[in-house]
C-alpha cells in the first residue's frame, strides 16, 4: 500500500476503533503575559475573525501576536493619557 502525502511528510496515524486518526500537534510557543488589550483582541478574533484566529493558533504564533498587540495598545493608551494631561494642564494655566 502506497504511503499518503501526510505519511511521506513524516506524519503518523493512531488507530481508533476502525478509523486511522492523524496525530496532529500544535507547535510549542513561548508563553508571554497577555494583558487586557490582548485579551480583548483575542475575543474579537474568536468572534469576528475565526480564520485569522485559527491560522495564528495552528501556526503557533497566537500568543506572540497577542502580546505584541497588547504592548502596542498599552503604548498608545499611555500616549493618549499623556496628551490629555498636557492639554488639561494648558487649560488650567
N, CA, C and O atoms as a GROMACS GRO file, in nm:
protein
  372
    1UNK      N    1   0.085  -0.118   0.000
    1UNK     CA    2   0.000   0.000   0.000
    1UNK      C    3   0.090   0.125   0.000
    1UNK      O    4   0.183   0.134   0.080
    2UNK      N    5   0.062   0.219  -0.088
    2UNK     CA    6   0.143   0.341  -0.101
    2UNK      C    7   0.116   0.434   0.017
    2UNK      O    8   0.005   0.441   0.070
    3UNK      N    9   0.222   0.504   0.056
    3UNK     CA   10   0.208   0.599   0.166
    3UNK      C   11   0.134   0.724   0.119
    3UNK      O   12   0.150   0.768   0.005
    4UNK      N   13   0.054   0.778   0.208
    4UNK     CA   14  -0.016   0.903   0.177
    4UNK      C   15   0.085   1.018   0.183
    4UNK      O   16   0.195   1.001   0.235
    5UNK      N   17   0.048   1.133   0.130
    5UNK     CA   18   0.134   1.252   0.136
    5UNK      C   19   0.165   1.288   0.281
    5UNK      O   20   0.277   1.327   0.313
    6UNK      N   21   0.066   1.274   0.368
    6UNK     CA   22   0.084   1.301   0.510
    6UNK      C   23   0.195   1.213   0.568
    6UNK      O   24   0.279   1.260   0.644
    7UNK      N   25   0.194   1.085   0.533
    7UNK     CA   26   0.296   0.992   0.582
    7UNK      C   27   0.432   1.022   0.518
    7UNK      O   28   0.535   1.009   0.584
    8UNK      N   29   0.432   1.061   0.393
    8UNK     CA   30   0.558   1.094   0.326
    8UNK      C   31   0.625   1.215   0.391
    8UNK      O   32   0.747   1.226   0.391
    9UNK      N   33   0.545   1.305   0.445
    9UNK     CA   34   0.599   1.424   0.512
    9UNK      C   35   0.630   1.398   0.659
    9UNK      O   36   0.663   1.492   0.732
   10UNK      N   37   0.621   1.273   0.703
   10UNK     CA   38   0.657   1.238   0.840
   10UNK      C   39   0.540   1.226   0.936
   10UNK      O   40   0.562   1.206   1.055
   11UNK      N   41   0.419   1.237   0.888
   11UNK     CA   42   0.302   1.226   0.974
   11UNK      C   43   0.273   1.082   1.012
   11UNK      O   44   0.310   0.989   0.941
   12UNK      N   45   0.207   1.066   1.125
   12UNK     CA   46   0.170   0.931   1.171
   12UNK      C   47   0.022   0.928   1.205
   12UNK      O   48  -0.042   1.032   1.223
   13UNK      N   49  -0.030   0.808   1.215
   13UNK     CA   50  -0.171   0.786   1.249
   13UNK      C   51  -0.180   0.698   1.373
   13UNK      O   52  -0.087   0.624   1.404
   14UNK      N   53  -0.291   0.708   1.444
   14UNK     CA   54  -0.321   0.614   1.552
   14UNK      C   55  -0.456   0.552   1.520
   14UNK      O   56  -0.543   0.616   1.461
   15UNK      N   57  -0.473   0.429   1.560
   15UNK     CA   58  -0.597   0.358   1.529
   15UNK      C   59  -0.697   0.376   1.642
   15UNK      O   60  -0.667   0.348   1.759
   16UNK      N   61  -0.815   0.422   1.607
   16UNK     CA   62  -0.927   0.437   1.699
   16UNK      C   63  -1.042   0.356   1.642
   16UNK      O   64  -1.102   0.395   1.542
   17UNK      N   65  -1.071   0.244   1.704
   17UNK     CA   66  -1.175   0.155   1.655
   17UNK      C   67  -1.139   0.111   1.513
   17UNK      O   68  -1.037   0.045   1.494
   18UNK      N   69  -1.219   0.145   1.415
   18UNK     CA   70  -1.190   0.108   1.276
   18UNK      C   71  -1.132   0.224   1.196
   18UNK      O   72  -1.121   0.215   1.073
   19UNK      N   73  -1.095   0.332   1.263
   19UNK     CA   74  -1.050   0.452   1.192
   19UNK      C   75  -0.904   0.481   1.222
   19UNK      O   76  -0.856   0.452   1.331
   20UNK      N   77  -0.835   0.539   1.126
   20UNK     CA   78  -0.700   0.589   1.146
   20UNK      C   79  -0.709   0.741   1.163
   20UNK      O   80  -0.754   0.812   1.073
   21UNK      N   81  -0.667   0.788   1.279
   21UNK     CA   82  -0.674   0.930   1.313
   21UNK      C   83  -0.533   0.989   1.303
   21UNK      O   84  -0.441   0.934   1.364
   22UNK      N   85  -0.514   1.099   1.229
   22UNK     CA   86  -0.380   1.158   1.221
   22UNK      C   87  -0.338   1.215   1.357
   22UNK      O   88  -0.419   1.274   1.428
   23UNK      N   89  -0.213   1.196   1.390
   23UNK     CA   90  -0.156   1.250   1.514
   23UNK      C   91  -0.109   1.392   1.485
   23UNK      O   92  -0.002   1.413   1.427
   24UNK      N   93  -0.189   1.489   1.524
   24UNK     CA   94  -0.158   1.630   1.498
   24UNK      C   95  -0.128   1.701   1.628
   24UNK      O   96  -0.191   1.674   1.730
   25UNK      N   97  -0.031   1.791   1.625
   25UNK     CA   98   0.001   1.872   1.741
   25UNK      C   99   0.019   2.016   1.697
   25UNK      O  100   0.055   2.043   1.583
   26UNK      N  101  -0.007   2.106   1.789
   26UNK     CA  102   0.015   2.248   1.764
   26UNK      C  103   0.158   2.279   1.805
   26UNK      O  104   0.202   2.234   1.911
   27UNK      N  105   0.232   2.356   1.724
   27UNK     CA  106   0.370   2.387   1.760
   27UNK      C  107   0.379   2.458   1.895
   27UNK      O  108   0.293   2.539   1.930
   28UNK      N  109   0.484   2.425   1.970
   28UNK     CA  110   0.504   2.488   2.101
   28UNK      C  111   0.537   2.636   2.080
   28UNK      O  112   0.601   2.673   1.982
   29UNK      N  113   0.492   2.717   2.173
   29UNK     CA  114   0.510   2.861   2.161
   29UNK      C  115   0.551   2.916   2.297
   29UNK      O  116   0.506   2.867   2.400
   30UNK      N  117   0.635   3.017   2.295
   30UNK     CA  118   0.679   3.079   2.420
   30UNK      C  119   0.562   3.150   2.486
   30UNK      O  120   0.492   3.229   2.422
   31UNK      N  121   0.540   3.120   2.612
   31UNK     CA  122   0.432   3.184   2.687
   31UNK      C  123   0.471   3.326   2.723
   31UNK      O  124   0.578   3.349   2.781
   32UNK      N  125   0.388   3.420   2.689
   32UNK     CA  126   0.408   3.560   2.723
   32UNK      C  127   0.281   3.611   2.790
   32UNK      O  128   0.171   3.569   2.755
   33UNK      N  129   0.296   3.699   2.887
   33UNK     CA  130   0.176   3.751   2.953
   33UNK      C  131   0.094   3.836   2.857
   33UNK      O  132   0.148   3.916   2.781
   34UNK      N  133  -0.036   3.816   2.861
   34UNK     CA  134  -0.129   3.891   2.776
   34UNK      C  135  -0.216   3.976   2.868
   34UNK      O  136  -0.282   3.923   2.958
   35UNK      N  137  -0.215   4.106   2.846
   35UNK     CA  138  -0.293   4.198   2.929
   35UNK      C  139  -0.435   4.216   2.878
   35UNK      O  140  -0.485   4.138   2.796
   36UNK      N  141  -0.498   4.319   2.928
   36UNK     CA  142  -0.638   4.347   2.895
   36UNK      C  143  -0.660   4.367   2.746
   36UNK      O  144  -0.754   4.312   2.689
   37UNK      N  145  -0.573   4.446   2.682
   37UNK     CA  146  -0.590   4.475   2.540
   37UNK      C  147  -0.574   4.349   2.457
   37UNK      O  148  -0.648   4.329   2.360
   38UNK      N  149  -0.479   4.264   2.493
   38UNK     CA  150  -0.459   4.138   2.421
   38UNK      C  151  -0.578   4.044   2.438
   38UNK      O  152  -0.618   3.977   2.343
   39UNK      N  153  -0.633   4.040   2.559
   39UNK     CA  154  -0.750   3.955   2.584
   39UNK      C  155  -0.871   4.004   2.503
   39UNK      O  156  -0.947   3.923   2.449
   40UNK      N  157  -0.887   4.134   2.496
   40UNK     CA  158  -0.998   4.190   2.418
   40UNK      C  159  -0.981   4.157   2.270
   40UNK      O  160  -1.078   4.125   2.201
   41UNK      N  161  -0.857   4.166   2.222
   41UNK     CA  162  -0.832   4.135   2.081
   41UNK      C  163  -0.855   3.986   2.055
   41UNK      O  164  -0.904   3.948   1.948
   42UNK      N  165  -0.819   3.902   2.150
   42UNK     CA  166  -0.844   3.758   2.138
   42UNK      C  167  -0.994   3.732   2.124
   42UNK      O  168  -1.035   3.653   2.038
   43UNK      N  169  -1.074   3.796   2.206
   43UNK     CA  170  -1.220   3.782   2.196
   43UNK      C  171  -1.270   3.827   2.060
   43UNK      O  172  -1.356   3.762   1.999
   44UNK      N  173  -1.214   3.939   2.011
   44UNK     CA  174  -1.252   3.990   1.879
   44UNK      C  175  -1.217   3.888   1.770
   44UNK      O  176  -1.300   3.860   1.683
   45UNK      N  177  -1.096   3.833   1.775
   45UNK     CA  178  -1.055   3.733   1.675
   45UNK      C  179  -1.148   3.612   1.676
   45UNK      O  180  -1.191   3.564   1.571
   46UNK      N  181  -1.178   3.564   1.795
   46UNK     CA  182  -1.264   3.446   1.807
   46UNK      C  183  -1.404   3.472   1.753
   46UNK      O  184  -1.466   3.383   1.694
   47UNK      N  185  -1.454   3.592   1.774
   47UNK     CA  186  -1.592   3.622   1.735
   47UNK      C  187  -1.605   3.665   1.589
   47UNK      O  188  -1.698   3.624   1.521
   48UNK      N  189  -1.511   3.748   1.540
   48UNK     CA  190  -1.528   3.808   1.408
   48UNK      C  191  -1.423   3.767   1.304
   48UNK      O  192  -1.446   3.784   1.184
   49UNK      N  193  -1.311   3.712   1.346
   49UNK     CA  194  -1.203   3.675   1.254
   49UNK      C  195  -1.156   3.533   1.283
   49UNK      O  196  -1.041   3.510   1.319
   50UNK      N  197  -1.248   3.438   1.267
   50UNK     CA  198  -1.222   3.299   1.304
   50UNK      C  199  -1.109   3.236   1.224
   50UNK      O  200  -1.032   3.156   1.278
   51UNK      N  201  -1.098   3.270   1.096
   51UNK     CA  202  -0.992   3.214   1.012
   51UNK      C  203  -0.856   3.264   1.058
   51UNK      O  204  -0.761   3.187   1.070
   52UNK      N  205  -0.846   3.394   1.084
   52UNK     CA  206  -0.720   3.451   1.134
   52UNK      C  207  -0.683   3.388   1.268
   52UNK      O  208  -0.568   3.352   1.290
   53UNK      N  209  -0.781   3.374   1.357
   53UNK     CA  210  -0.757   3.311   1.487
   53UNK      C  211  -0.704   3.169   1.469
   53UNK      O  212  -0.606   3.130   1.533
   54UNK      N  213  -0.769   3.091   1.384
   54UNK     CA  214  -0.728   2.952   1.362
   54UNK      C  215  -0.589   2.945   1.301
   54UNK      O  216  -0.508   2.861   1.340
   55UNK      N  217  -0.560   3.032   1.205
   55UNK     CA  218  -0.427   3.032   1.143
   55UNK      C  219  -0.318   3.066   1.244
   55UNK      O  220  -0.214   3.001   1.246
   56UNK      N  221  -0.342   3.167   1.327
   56UNK     CA  222  -0.243   3.203   1.429
   56UNK      C  223  -0.226   3.091   1.532
   56UNK      O  224  -0.115   3.062   1.574
   57UNK      N  225  -0.336   3.030   1.571
   57UNK     CA  226  -0.332   2.923   1.670
   57UNK      C  227  -0.256   2.801   1.618
   57UNK      O  228  -0.169   2.748   1.687
   58UNK      N  229  -0.287   2.758   1.497
   58UNK     CA  230  -0.225   2.637   1.443
   58UNK      C  231  -0.082   2.658   1.400
   58UNK      O  232  -0.006   2.562   1.388
   59UNK      N  233  -0.043   2.783   1.374
   59UNK     CA  234   0.096   2.809   1.336
   59UNK      C  235   0.184   2.832   1.458
   59UNK      O  236   0.306   2.842   1.446
   60UNK      N  237   0.123   2.841   1.577
   60UNK     CA  238   0.200   2.862   1.699
   60UNK      C  239   0.241   3.007   1.720
   60UNK      O  240   0.337   3.034   1.792
   61UNK      N  241   0.170   3.101   1.658
   61UNK     CA  242   0.206   3.243   1.671
   61UNK      C  243   0.102   3.325   1.746
   61UNK      O  244   0.119   3.446   1.759
   62UNK      N  245  -0.003   3.264   1.796
   62UNK     CA  246  -0.113   3.338   1.858
   62UNK      C  247  -0.067   3.416   1.981
   62UNK      O  248  -0.096   3.535   1.993
   63UNK      N  249   0.004   3.352   2.071
   63UNK     CA  250   0.046   3.417   2.195
   63UNK      C  251   0.139   3.535   2.167
   63UNK      O  252   0.125   3.641   2.227
   64UNK      N  253   0.234   3.516   2.077
   64UNK     CA  254   0.328   3.623   2.042
   64UNK      C  255   0.253   3.740   1.979
   64UNK      O  256   0.279   3.856   2.011
   65UNK      N  257   0.160   3.709   1.890
   65UNK     CA  258   0.079   3.811   1.824
   65UNK      C  259  -0.001   3.891   1.926
   65UNK      O  260  -0.003   4.014   1.921
   66UNK      N  261  -0.067   3.823   2.019
   66UNK     CA  262  -0.149   3.891   2.119
   66UNK      C  263  -0.063   3.975   2.214
   66UNK      O  264  -0.104   4.084   2.254
   67UNK      N  265   0.055   3.925   2.249
   67UNK     CA  266   0.145   4.001   2.336
   67UNK      C  267   0.189   4.130   2.265
   67UNK      O  268   0.200   4.235   2.328
   68UNK      N  269   0.214   4.122   2.135
   68UNK     CA  270   0.255   4.238   2.059
   68UNK      C  271   0.139   4.339   2.048
   68UNK      O  272   0.160   4.459   2.065
   69UNK      N  273   0.020   4.290   2.021
   69UNK     CA  274  -0.099   4.377   2.015
   69UNK      C  275  -0.119   4.446   2.150
   69UNK      O  276  -0.147   4.566   2.155
   70UNK      N  277  -0.104   4.371   2.258
   70UNK     CA  278  -0.122   4.426   2.392
   70UNK      C  279  -0.019   4.536   2.420
   70UNK      O  280  -0.054   4.641   2.474
   71UNK      N  281   0.106   4.513   2.382
   71UNK     CA  282   0.212   4.611   2.403
   71UNK      C  283   0.184   4.739   2.323
   71UNK      O  284   0.196   4.849   2.375
   72UNK      N  285   0.146   4.724   2.196
   72UNK     CA  286   0.117   4.839   2.111
   72UNK      C  287  -0.002   4.919   2.166
   72UNK      O  288   0.003   5.042   2.170
   73UNK      N  289  -0.106   4.851   2.206
   73UNK     CA  290  -0.226   4.919   2.257
   73UNK      C  291  -0.194   4.991   2.388
   73UNK      O  292  -0.244   5.102   2.411
   74UNK      N  293  -0.113   4.929   2.474
   74UNK     CA  294  -0.076   4.993   2.600
   74UNK      C  295   0.006   5.119   2.577
   74UNK      O  296  -0.014   5.220   2.643
   75UNK      N  297   0.099   5.112   2.482
   75UNK     CA  298   0.180   5.230   2.448
   75UNK      C  299   0.092   5.342   2.393
   75UNK      O  300   0.109   5.459   2.429
   76UNK      N  301  -0.003   5.307   2.307
   76UNK     CA  302  -0.096   5.406   2.251
   76UNK      C  303  -0.182   5.468   2.360
   76UNK      O  304  -0.204   5.589   2.362
   77UNK      N  305  -0.229   5.386   2.451
   77UNK     CA  306  -0.311   5.433   2.564
   77UNK      C  307  -0.231   5.531   2.650
   77UNK      O  308  -0.283   5.636   2.689
   78UNK      N  309  -0.106   5.497   2.679
   78UNK     CA  310  -0.022   5.584   2.761
   78UNK      C  311   0.006   5.716   2.692
   78UNK      O  312   0.008   5.821   2.757
   79UNK      N  313   0.029   5.714   2.559
   79UNK     CA  314   0.049   5.839   2.484
   79UNK      C  315  -0.077   5.925   2.488
   79UNK      O  316  -0.070   6.047   2.502
   80UNK      N  317  -0.192   5.862   2.475
   80UNK     CA  318  -0.319   5.933   2.479
   80UNK      C  319  -0.340   5.999   2.614
   80UNK      O  320  -0.380   6.116   2.621
   81UNK      N  321  -0.315   5.926   2.720
   81UNK     CA  322  -0.330   5.981   2.856
   81UNK      C  323  -0.234   6.097   2.877
   81UNK      O  324  -0.272   6.198   2.935
   82UNK      N  325  -0.110   6.082   2.832
   82UNK     CA  326  -0.011   6.189   2.847
   82UNK      C  327  -0.055   6.314   2.771
   82UNK      O  328  -0.041   6.426   2.821
   83UNK      N  329  -0.107   6.296   2.651
   83UNK     CA  330  -0.158   6.410   2.573
   83UNK      C  331  -0.275   6.478   2.643
   83UNK      O  332  -0.286   6.600   2.642
   84UNK      N  333  -0.362   6.399   2.704
   84UNK     CA  334  -0.476   6.455   2.776
   84UNK      C  335  -0.428   6.533   2.899
   84UNK      O  336  -0.484   6.638   2.931
   85UNK      N  337  -0.325   6.482   2.967
   85UNK     CA  338  -0.269   6.552   3.084
   85UNK      C  339  -0.212   6.687   3.043
   85UNK      O  340  -0.234   6.789   3.109
   86UNK      N  341  -0.138   6.686   2.932
   86UNK     CA  342  -0.078   6.812   2.886
   86UNK      C  343  -0.186   6.910   2.843
   86UNK      O  344  -0.176   7.029   2.873
   87UNK      N  345  -0.287   6.864   2.774
   87UNK     CA  346  -0.397   6.952   2.731
   87UNK      C  347  -0.470   7.009   2.852
   87UNK      O  348  -0.506   7.127   2.852
   88UNK      N  349  -0.492   6.929   2.953
   88UNK     CA  350  -0.560   6.974   3.075
   88UNK      C  351  -0.474   7.075   3.149
   88UNK      O  352  -0.526   7.172   3.204
   89UNK      N  353  -0.343   7.053   3.151
   89UNK     CA  354  -0.252   7.146   3.218
   89UNK      C  355  -0.250   7.281   3.152
   89UNK      O  356  -0.241   7.384   3.220
   90UNK      N  357  -0.258   7.283   3.019
   90UNK     CA  358  -0.257   7.410   2.945
   90UNK      C  359  -0.386   7.488   2.968
   90UNK      O  360  -0.385   7.611   2.972
   91UNK      N  361  -0.497   7.417   2.984
   91UNK     CA  362  -0.626   7.484   3.007
   91UNK      C  363  -0.632   7.547   3.147
   91UNK      O  364  -0.691   7.653   3.166
   92UNK      N  365  -0.568   7.480   3.244
   92UNK     CA  366  -0.572   7.531   3.383
   92UNK      C  367  -0.474   7.644   3.405
   92UNK      O  368  -0.486   7.716   3.504
   93UNK      N  369  -0.378   7.661   3.316
   93UNK     CA  370  -0.275   7.764   3.336
   93UNK      C  371  -0.324   7.902   3.304
   93UNK      O  372  -0.249   7.999   3.316
   0.00000   0.00000   0.00000
